[in-house]
Amino acid sequence: MATTSQPLNVETQPLETTAELTLDAGLGVIGLGEIARIAWEGVVRNKIRSLLTMLGVIIGVAAVIIMIAISAGTEATIAEQIQGLGANLVFIQGAFGRGGPGGEGSNTPRLVYDDVAVVESVRGVVGTSVEMPTSQTVKRGTTTLSDVSVLGTTPDFPSVREMGVANGRYFNQTELERSAKVAVLGKTLAEELFGSEDPFGQSIIIGTVKLTVIGVAAEKGIVGNTDFDSQLYVPITLIFDRFVPSQFARFIGNNVRVIYAQIDTEANMDEVITQIELRLASTKGITLDELPFTIRTQNDIIETQGATTAAFRNLLAWVAGVSLLVGGIGIMNIMLVSVTERTREIGIRQSVGATPNDIRLQFLTEALLLSLVGGLIGVVAGIGGAILFGATSDMRTVIVPQSILLAFGSAAAVGIFFGFFPANTAAQLDPIEALRHE
């Protein structure tokens, strides 16, 4: 009979390595270690095909790690920049047309320079700073620099914004009140204007105004988009009087965009903010609900930015996860092809005692090995790619350990999910029909 003649010819037909099994003839069961060995032999038998099958998983895992590293790096950079503005700050801000510059034509109360004194009167506020920027031409002898950032500030600026003075001093309250023609240079700007010469006590011309240099700021670098070392610092009253005068100042005061208030570390931040709001509302003659200013802490800004970057990070992770799905489909496709190619081998195993669970477990293990090996290669590629990207681009990358576990775990899940159907198909093959397969 045909069904008995084929098993008798087993020794005359070369079998796949996976058919050369050491089975318990009575039970038809093999150990997990043996199953893993057989599955591994099935993977390495066709190295190129296995590598191409794993490629989707490799790309998916690496993409997840790299994308999350870029997003985490961006988030860390934003947090550092915000913290670099100063320590324990609150930001009192008026928007355009609502208490800020450009709102002169509105009846809405505006944030003005005189409000600094109101904020300073609140218990728990240890320092304030307000800024008014402008761009001017700066001359010193034969050296002329165009579009130099000139920042009008107050005496508390160095302490509030954590900027030291390396040489000389910062201007004081008396000089602020008198709109004194004095200037403090950023480190880079001082080198561009004076080279190795000491600028203290020397004169420079800003626009058409002659100023005396009284100090050079310590190096601070770039915070956010601001290069502190290339700026020139003068009393804000001088900016109001000589560089950006307002025709409405005599009636409503000089508009400002932001007032920085430094809060005592021992004070309750929420209580201090409430008192600031109450004082400002009382000064403007309005209720708290009508107050057109926003008061935020550094943590508020970090959390807002963090929510934005987190949403972006999740989007990138989902996009990268698509590659894992593609890789899973590739694994399922190859495993189905493998089942078809090894149908006769499956029949031989069944004829000598292998149960459907043995067959199912063998092919499922093989699919899992493909995804796990691809996942390991993807982890190495992802970590290396994140480091390389951070080193060769302007964007910072921070490798998140959780992303490695997420990506590798996803690869394992993909192997199990997409490997089950081919494994189940192999387990359900009819032994007689499988042995007849050529």
C-alpha positions in Angstrom: 0.0 0.0 0.0 1.1 3.5 -0.7 0.7 4.6 2.9 3.2 2.0 4.1 5.7 1.9 1.3 6.8 5.6 1.8 7.8 5.3 5.5 9.9 2.2 4.5 11.9 4.3 2.1 12.9 6.9 4.8 16.5 5.7 4.9 16.9 6.0 1.2 15.7 9.7 1.1 17.9 12.5 2.5 16.0 14.3 5.3 16.3 17.8 6.7 18.4 18.2 9.8 15.3 18.8 11.8 14.0 15.3 10.9 17.1 13.7 12.6 15.5 13.9 16.1 16.1 12.0 19.2 12.5 11.2 20.2 11.0 9.3 23.0 9.3 6.7 20.9 6.8 5.9 23.5 5.7 9.4 24.4 6.5 11.3 21.2 7.7 14.3 23.3 11.1 16.1 23.2 12.5 18.6 25.7 12.4 22.4 25.2 16.2 22.5 24.8 16.0 20.0 21.9 13.1 22.0 20.4 15.2 25.2 20.6 18.2 23.4 19.0 16.0 22.2 16.2 14.5 25.6 15.7 17.9 27.2 15.6 19.1 24.8 13.0 16.1 25.7 10.9 17.0 29.4 11.2 20.7 29.0 10.3 20.1 26.5 7.5 19.0 29.4 5.2 21.1 32.3 6.6 20.4 34.8 3.8 16.6 34.1 3.9 16.5 34.3 7.7 18.4 37.6 7.7 16.1 39.2 5.1 13.1 37.9 7.1 14.5 39.6 10.3 15.2 42.8 8.4 11.8 44.3 9.1 12.1 43.5 12.8 15.7 45.0 12.9 14.6 48.2 11.3 11.5 48.5 13.5 13.3 48.0 16.7 16.1 50.3 15.8 13.7 53.0 14.6 11.7 52.9 17.9 14.9 53.3 19.9 16.3 56.1 17.7 13.0 58.0 17.5 12.4 57.9 21.2 16.0 58.9 21.9 15.6 62.0 19.6 12.4 63.0 21.3 13.8 62.5 24.8 16.9 64.5 23.8 14.7 67.4 22.6 12.7 67.3 25.8 15.8 67.3 28.0 17.2 70.2 26.0 14.1 72.3 26.4 14.0 71.6 30.2 17.7 72.6 30.5 17.1 75.8 28.6 14.1 76.7 30.7 16.0 76.0 33.9 18.9 78.0 32.5 16.8 81.1 32.5 17.3 81.2 36.3 16.3 79.4 39.5 12.8 79.3 41.0 11.3 81.8 38.6 7.8 82.8 37.7 7.0 84.5 34.5 4.4 87.3 34.4 3.4 87.7 30.8 1.1 90.0 28.8 0.1 88.9 25.3 -0.1 91.2 22.2 -3.1 93.4 22.5 -3.7 92.1 26.0 -1.3 93.8 28.3 1.8 93.6 26.1 3.6 95.5 23.5 1.4 96.5 20.6 -1.6 96.8 22.8 -1.7 100.6 23.1 -4.9 100.9 21.2 -6.8 98.6 23.6 -8.6 99.5 26.7 -7.4 96.2 28.3 -4.9 96.8 31.1 -1.3 96.4 30.0 1.8 95.0 31.7 4.0 98.0 32.2 7.4 98.7 33.7 5.8 100.2 36.8 4.3 96.8 37.6 7.8 95.6 38.5 7.5 97.6 41.8 4.1 96.0 42.4 5.6 92.5 42.0 8.6 93.3 44.2 6.3 94.4 47.0 4.9 90.8 47.4 6.3 88.9 50.3 8.4 85.9 49.0 9.7 87.7 45.9 13.4 88.0 46.3 14.3 89.6 43.0 12.7 90.8 39.7 14.0 91.4 36.2 12.3 92.9 33.2 13.9 93.1 29.7 13.5 95.2 26.6 15.5 94.1 23.6 16.6 96.2 20.6 19.2 95.8 17.8 21.7 98.6 17.3 25.0 99.3 15.6 27.9 99.4 18.1 31.1 101.2 17.4 34.4 101.3 19.2 37.2 103.1 17.4 37.5 101.7 13.9 35.5 98.6 14.8 31.8 98.6 13.9 29.3 95.8 14.6 25.9 95.8 13.1 22.7 94.4 14.5 24.1 93.8 18.0 21.5 92.7 20.5 21.1 95.4 23.2 19.2 94.3 26.2 17.7 96.8 28.6 17.5 95.2 32.1 17.3 96.0 35.8 20.0 95.6 38.6 18.6 92.2 39.7 19.2 90.7 36.3 22.5 88.9 37.1 21.0 87.2 40.2 17.6 86.4 38.7 19.0 85.1 35.4 22.1 83.6 37.0 24.6 85.5 35.0 27.8 86.6 36.8 30.1 89.6 36.1 33.7 88.6 35.3 35.2 92.0 35.3 33.9 95.3 36.7 30.4 95.5 38.0 26.7 95.6 36.9 24.8 98.9 37.0 22.9 99.8 40.2 19.5 101.1 41.2 20.7 104.8 41.1 22.1 104.4 37.6 18.8 102.7 36.5 16.7 105.6 37.9 18.9 108.2 36.2 19.0 106.3 32.8 22.8 106.4 33.2 24.8 105.9 30.0 26.6 102.8 31.1 27.0 99.3 29.6 28.0 95.8 30.5 29.4 93.7 27.6 28.9 90.0 27.0 32.2 88.1 26.9 32.2 87.4 23.1 31.1 91.0 22.3 33.9 92.4 24.5 36.5 90.3 22.6 35.1 91.5 19.3 35.3 95.2 20.3 38.4 95.3 22.4 40.3 92.1 21.7 42.7 91.4 24.6 42.5 95.0 25.8 40.6 95.7 29.1 37.3 97.4 28.2 36.6 98.7 31.7 36.1 102.4 31.8 36.3 102.8 28.0 33.7 104.3 25.7 31.5 102.8 23.0 28.8 104.2 20.8 25.4 102.6 20.5 23.5 104.2 17.6 24.3 107.8 18.4 24.6 107.4 22.2 28.0 107.3 23.8 28.2 104.8 26.7 30.9 103.9 29.3 31.7 100.2 29.8 31.5 99.4 33.5 31.8 95.6 33.3 32.1 92.4 31.3 29.7 89.5 32.0 30.9 86.1 32.8 30.6 83.5 30.1 27.1 82.0 30.0 26.7 80.6 26.5 23.6 80.0 24.5 20.3 79.4 26.4 17.4 78.7 24.2 17.9 80.9 21.1 19.7 83.6 23.1 23.5 84.0 23.0 24.1 85.8 26.3 27.8 86.3 25.5 27.1 88.4 22.4 24.7 90.8 24.0 25.1 94.2 25.5 23.4 95.1 28.7 22.2 98.6 29.7 19.6 100.1 32.1 16.1 99.5 30.7 15.2 103.1 31.4 17.9 104.1 28.9 16.2 101.9 26.3 12.9 103.5 27.0 14.3 107.0 26.8 16.7 106.8 23.8 16.0 103.7 21.7 12.4 102.6 21.8 10.5 105.6 23.2 6.7 105.2 23.4 4.3 108.1 22.7 1.9 106.6 25.1 4.4 106.1 28.0 3.4 109.4 29.7 -0.2 108.1 30.0 0.0 104.4 30.4 3.7 103.7 31.2 6.2 101.8 29.2 4.9 98.4 28.0 6.9 95.3 28.7 6.3 91.7 27.6 7.6 89.7 30.6 8.5 90.3 34.2 10.7 87.7 35.8 10.2 87.2 39.5 12.5 85.1 41.6 10.7 83.3 44.5 12.3 82.5 47.8 13.0 78.8 48.0 11.3 78.6 51.4 8.1 80.4 50.2 5.0 78.6 49.0 5.1 79.2 45.2 1.3 79.0 44.8 0.6 81.5 47.6 3.2 83.9 46.2 1.6 83.7 42.7 -1.8 84.3 44.2 -0.6 87.4 46.0 1.1 88.7 42.8 -2.2 88.3 41.0 -4.1 90.1 43.7 -1.7 93.0 43.8 -1.7 93.4 40.0 -5.5 93.2 39.9 -5.8 95.8 42.6 -3.4 98.1 40.9 -5.3 97.8 37.6 -8.7 98.2 39.3 -10.0 94.9 38.0 -11.0 91.5 39.3 -8.8 88.3 39.2 -11.0 86.9 36.4 -10.4 90.0 34.3 -6.6 90.0 34.8 -5.2 89.8 31.3 -1.8 88.4 32.3 -0.6 84.8 32.6 1.7 83.8 35.5 3.6 80.5 35.0 6.4 78.7 36.7 9.3 77.0 35.0 7.7 73.7 35.8 4.5 74.7 34.1 6.5 75.5 30.9 8.5 72.3 31.1 5.3 70.3 31.6 3.6 72.0 28.6 6.6 71.4 26.4 6.9 67.9 27.8 3.3 67.1 26.8 4.0 68.4 23.3 7.2 66.3 22.9 5.5 63.3 24.5 2.7 63.4 21.9 5.4 63.8 19.1 7.4 60.9 20.7 4.3 58.6 20.7 3.6 59.4 17.1 7.2 58.6 16.1 7.0 55.4 18.1 3.8 54.3 16.4 5.3 55.1 13.0 8.4 53.1 13.8 6.1 50.3 15.2 4.7 49.9 11.7 8.1 48.4 10.7 7.7 45.8 13.4 4.3 44.8 11.9 5.8 44.6 8.5 8.6 42.4 9.9 6.0 40.2 11.6 4.2 39.7 8.3 7.5 38.8 6.7 8.1 36.2 9.5 4.6 34.7 9.0 5.2 34.5 5.2 8.5 32.8 5.5 7.2 30.4 8.1 4.3 29.4 5.8 6.8 28.8 3.0 8.9 26.7 5.4 5.9 24.6 6.4 5.2 23.9 2.8 8.8 23.0 2.1 9.0 20.7 5.1 5.7 19.0 4.8 7.2 15.6 4.3 9.5 16.1 7.2 6.5 17.0 9.4 4.8 13.8 8.3 7.9 11.7 9.2 8.0 13.3 12.7 4.4 12.6 13.2 4.8 9.0 12.1 7.5 8.3 14.7 5.5 9.8 17.6 5.6 13.6 17.5 2.3 15.2 18.7 0.7 18.2 17.1 1.9 20.2 20.1 5.5 19.2 19.4 5.1 20.4 15.8 3.4 23.6 16.8 6.0 24.4 19.4 8.9 23.7 17.1 7.7 26.1 14.4 6.5 28.7 17.0 10.0 28.6 18.6 11.6 29.0 15.2 9.5 32.1 14.5 10.3 33.4 18.0 14.0 33.0 17.4 13.8 34.9 14.2 12.1 37.8 16.0 14.4 37.7 19.0 17.6 37.6 17.0 16.3 40.4 14.8 15.3 42.3 18.0 18.8 41.9 19.5 20.4 43.1 16.3 17.9 46.0 16.2 18.7 47.0 19.7 22.4 47.2 18.9 21.7 49.1 15.7 19.3 51.4 17.5 21.7 52.3 20.3 24.5 52.8 17.9 22.3 54.8 15.6 21.1 57.1 18.4 24.7 57.8 19.5 25.9 58.4 16.0 22.9 60.7 15.2 23.6 62.7 18.4 27.3 63.0 17.6 26.9 64.0 13.9 23.8 66.4 14.1 22.7 69.4 16.0 20.0 67.4 17.8 20.6 65.9 21.1 19.7 62.2 21.7 19.0 60.6 25.1 18.8 56.8 25.1 15.8 55.7 27.1 16.2 52.3 28.7 12.4 51.7 28.7 12.4 52.1 24.9 14.9 49.2 24.6 12.7 47.0 26.7 9.6 48.2 24.8 11.1 47.6 21.4 12.6 44.2 22.3 9.4 43.1 24.0 7.4 44.1 20.9 9.7 42.1 18.7 9.1 39.0 20.8 5.3 39.6 20.7 5.5 40.0 17.0 7.3 36.7 16.6 4.7 34.9 18.8 1.7 36.5 17.2 2.7 36.1 13.5 4.4 32.7 14.1 1.3 31.1 15.6 -0.7 30.7 12.4 2.1 29.0 10.4 2.9 26.8 13.5 -0.7 25.9 13.9 -1.0 25.1 10.2 2.0 22.7 10.5 0.5 21.0 13.6 -2.8 20.4 11.8 -1.3 18.6 8.8 -2.6 15.1 8.2 0.3 12.6 8.7 -0.8 10.5 5.7 -1.1 13.4 3.3 2.2 14.9 4.7 4.1 11.6 3.9 2.7 11.6 0.4 4.0 15.1 -0.2 6.8 15.4 -2.7 
